[in-house]
Amino acid sequence: MAATDFLETAQRRRLAYHKSDGAGPTIVFLGGLKSDMEGTKAVHLEAWAQARRQGFLRFDYSGHGESSGAFTDGCIGDWHEDTLAAVSALTEGPLIVVGSSMGGWQSLLLAREMPGRIAGMVTIAAAPDFTEDGYWASFSEEQKAALEGVGHVELPSDYMEPYVITKRMIEDGRQRLVLRVPLDLPFPVRFLQGTADTAVSVETAVRLLEHASGPDMRLLLVKDADHRFSDGPCLGMIEQAVLDVMGQG
């Protein structure tokens, strides 16, 4: 296994990454909340890109995986800064951005920041605005009071240990919302979504498709696929979606 490399950002965060050189456009994988770059989808796509001799980048946001910092200190804006730092320092030329769950939100923020760099986008169970529409909207009055008084609440997860959601994450998330302002995606986009996903609803996927504007957007619903979207058939669909947005499908 290749050794992990590290990037020091302007915010003095140390980001762990793996980069494979190759032909463009470079594929950049953006992982989900509390996920890391050793996840099934990221590692599978890296091997697939390497076999095609195509450039590939995967990395850990601060507070995730091998990168510096604590998860509870981070927020959507911090991880957006990490994404910008990694993409700016470690890639050149056009990109194919693949974003999973929270990484889907990060993909959309990246597109808003540097649309000229992105040649295509694939999202997997994209979770835009989840801090507001998922967490805050579902909090009880007691949880909202705890967020204000204690500074955080703990939420159970179907996929790992409980999430600690901080007041800072909620407040910062409100500054990064993408479904309440125009969202232009001027490149091919494929949204992938499982119908058995208990973390991100089909309604969220449809809302994103209807809200965003662009010349070539499609939503693929996969019956009975869950939030992981990482079994053999799902991984094949991700590969196909990447080829599709590159015009090779």
C-alpha positions in Angstrom: 0.0 0.0 0.0 1.3 3.4 -0.9 2.4 5.7 2.0 0.1 8.5 3.0 1.2 12.0 2.1 0.3 15.2 3.9 -0.6 18.7 3.0 -0.3 21.7 5.3 -3.0 24.2 4.6 -3.2 27.9 5.1 -5.4 27.3 8.2 -2.5 25.1 9.7 -4.4 21.9 9.2 -2.5 18.8 8.2 -4.5 16.9 5.5 -3.7 13.2 4.7 -4.0 12.3 1.1 -3.3 9.7 -1.6 -2.7 11.0 -5.1 -2.2 9.0 -8.3 -0.7 10.7 -11.4 -2.3 10.1 -14.7 -4.2 11.5 -17.6 -6.9 14.0 -17.1 -9.5 14.9 -16.1 -8.4 14.1 -12.6 -11.0 12.3 -10.4 -11.4 13.8 -6.9 -13.3 11.8 -4.3 -15.0 13.7 -1.5 -16.1 11.5 1.3 -18.9 11.7 3.8 -19.3 13.0 7.4 -17.1 11.0 9.7 -16.0 8.8 6.8 -12.4 8.7 5.6 -10.4 8.1 2.4 -10.0 4.3 3.2 -13.7 3.7 2.5 -14.8 1.1 -0.1 -15.9 3.6 -2.7 -12.8 5.8 -2.5 -10.3 2.9 -2.6 -12.3 1.1 -5.4 -12.4 4.2 -7.6 -8.7 4.8 -7.0 -7.8 1.3 -8.3 -10.2 1.8 -11.2 -8.6 5.1 -12.1 -5.1 3.7 -11.8 -6.0 0.8 -14.2 -7.2 3.5 -16.7 -4.0 5.5 -16.0 -6.2 8.4 -15.0 -5.3 10.9 -12.3 -7.0 10.4 -8.9 -7.1 12.2 -5.5 -8.6 11.1 -2.2 -8.0 12.8 1.1 -9.2 13.1 4.7 -10.9 16.3 5.8 -9.5 17.7 9.1 -10.9 15.8 12.1 -11.3 12.7 9.8 -9.1 9.7 9.2 -5.4 10.5 9.3 -5.7 14.2 9.1 -5.1 16.5 12.1 -7.8 17.9 14.4 -10.8 16.6 16.2 -14.1 15.9 14.4 -16.0 17.9 17.0 -14.0 21.0 16.3 -14.9 21.0 12.6 -17.8 22.2 10.5 -19.0 22.4 6.8 -17.0 25.5 6.2 -13.7 24.1 7.6 -14.1 21.0 5.4 -14.9 23.3 2.4 -11.6 25.1 3.1 -9.9 21.7 3.2 -11.4 20.7 -0.1 -10.3 23.9 -1.8 -6.8 23.6 -0.3 -6.4 20.0 -1.5 -7.8 20.6 -5.0 -5.8 23.8 -5.5 -2.5 22.4 -4.3 -2.6 18.9 -5.6 -4.5 19.0 -8.9 -4.2 20.8 -12.2 -6.6 21.1 -15.1 -10.2 19.7 -15.4 -11.7 17.6 -12.6 -14.3 15.0 -12.3 -15.7 15.4 -8.8 -17.3 12.4 -7.0 -19.0 13.3 -3.8 -20.6 10.9 -1.3 -23.2 12.0 1.2 -21.7 15.1 2.9 -19.2 15.0 0.1 -22.0 15.7 -2.2 -22.7 19.0 -0.4 -18.9 19.7 -0.6 -19.0 19.0 -4.3 -21.7 21.6 -4.8 -19.8 24.1 -2.7 -16.7 23.4 -4.8 -18.7 23.9 -8.0 -19.9 27.3 -6.7 -16.3 28.3 -5.9 -14.5 27.1 -9.1 -17.0 26.0 -11.8 -14.4 26.5 -14.5 -12.3 23.6 -13.1 -15.1 21.0 -13.1 -15.7 18.9 -16.2 -18.3 16.6 -14.6 -19.8 15.6 -11.3 -21.1 12.4 -9.8 -22.9 12.5 -6.4 -23.8 9.4 -4.3 -26.6 10.0 -1.8 -25.8 13.7 -1.8 -26.8 15.5 1.5 -26.9 19.2 0.8 -28.0 21.4 3.6 -28.4 18.5 6.0 -27.3 20.4 9.1 -30.4 22.6 8.6 -32.9 20.3 6.9 -31.9 17.1 8.7 -30.5 18.0 12.1 -32.0 21.3 13.1 -35.4 20.6 11.6 -35.7 17.4 13.6 -34.3 18.7 16.9 -36.7 18.8 19.8 -37.0 21.9 22.0 -34.9 20.0 24.5 -32.2 19.3 22.0 -32.2 22.9 20.8 -31.8 24.1 24.4 -28.9 21.6 24.9 -27.2 22.9 21.7 -27.5 26.4 23.1 -26.5 25.6 26.7 -24.1 22.7 26.4 -22.9 23.5 22.9 -23.6 20.1 21.3 -26.1 17.2 21.1 -25.5 13.5 20.3 -27.4 11.8 17.6 -27.6 8.0 17.0 -26.3 6.7 13.6 -27.3 3.6 11.7 -23.7 3.3 10.4 -21.3 4.1 13.3 -21.1 5.5 16.8 -23.3 8.5 17.6 -22.7 11.8 15.9 -21.8 14.7 18.1 -23.4 17.7 16.5 -22.1 21.1 17.7 -23.7 24.5 17.8 -20.8 25.7 15.5 -21.6 23.0 12.9 -25.3 24.1 12.8 -24.5 27.9 12.7 -21.8 27.5 10.1 -24.0 25.2 8.0 -26.5 28.0 7.6 -23.8 30.1 5.9 -23.2 27.2 3.3 -26.7 26.3 2.2 -27.1 25.5 -1.5 -30.8 24.7 -1.9 -32.0 28.2 -1.0 -30.0 30.1 -3.6 -29.5 29.6 -7.3 -27.3 26.5 -8.0 -25.8 26.4 -11.5 -24.0 23.3 -12.5 -22.7 24.0 -16.0 -21.3 20.5 -16.7 -22.6 17.0 -16.9 -24.0 15.8 -13.5 -25.2 12.4 -12.3 -27.0 12.1 -9.0 -27.1 8.5 -7.6 -29.5 7.6 -4.9 -30.6 4.4 -3.2 -34.3 3.9 -2.3 -33.4 2.1 1.0 -31.2 4.9 2.2 -32.2 5.8 5.8 -29.8 8.7 6.0 -30.7 10.7 2.9 -34.2 10.5 1.4 -35.3 10.1 -2.2 -37.1 13.4 -1.6 -33.8 15.1 -1.0 -32.4 13.8 -4.2 -35.4 14.9 -6.2 -35.3 18.3 -4.5 -31.7 18.7 -5.5 -32.4 17.7 -9.1 -35.3 20.1 -9.4 -33.4 23.0 -7.7 -30.2 22.9 -9.6 -29.8 24.2 -13.1 -27.5 22.8 -15.8 -27.4 21.5 -19.4 -27.1 17.8 -18.5 -28.4 16.5 -15.1 -29.8 13.1 -14.4 -30.9 11.3 -11.2 -30.6 7.5 -11.0 -32.6 5.8 -8.3 -31.5 2.3 -7.3 -34.1 0.2 -5.7 -33.1 -1.3 -2.3 -29.6 0.3 -2.3 -28.7 1.8 1.1 -26.6 4.8 2.1 -23.3 2.9 1.7 -24.0 2.4 -2.0 -20.9 0.2 -2.1 -21.8 -3.3 -3.1 -20.6 -4.6 -6.5 -23.5 -3.4 -8.6 -23.4 0.0 -7.0 -19.7 0.4 -7.5 -20.2 -0.5 -11.2 -22.9 2.2 -11.4 -20.5 4.8 -10.0 -17.9 3.8 -12.6 -20.5 4.1 -15.4 -21.6 7.5 -14.1 -18.0 8.8 -14.2 -17.6 7.5 -17.7 -20.9 9.1 -18.6 -20.0 12.6 -17.4 -16.7 12.3 -19.3 -18.6 11.5 -22.5 -17.3 8.0 -22.6 -20.5 6.2 -21.4 
